[in-house]
Amino acid sequence: MPRILRMLLRRDLPNKGISWSRQHINRKIRDEEFPPPDGKTGDQPTSPNWWWESTIDKYLLSRAAALRKSKRTGALPANELPRD
């Protein structure tokens, strides 16, 4: 069965549970705490960014795993702390 590739814009992220502002997403990308965009919708610098849905799903799964690990061990290393 073929897998459907779906592009997500920032406005689609709340459907995945990510309701951060554009500035907060950019800060998290800069701090390497959120995946960088997979592309832009156009050639202009102001064109919206987009992510493959699979990229966001992998991020959410890794974040959930880090939270489960923190509950088991009671603490997270500084680079794995979930920041919102």
Secondary structure, DSSP 8 states (H G I E B T S, - for coil): ------EEEGGGGGGGT----HHHHHHHHHTTSS---SEESSSSTTS-EEEEHHHHHHHHHHHHHHHHHHHHHS---GGG----
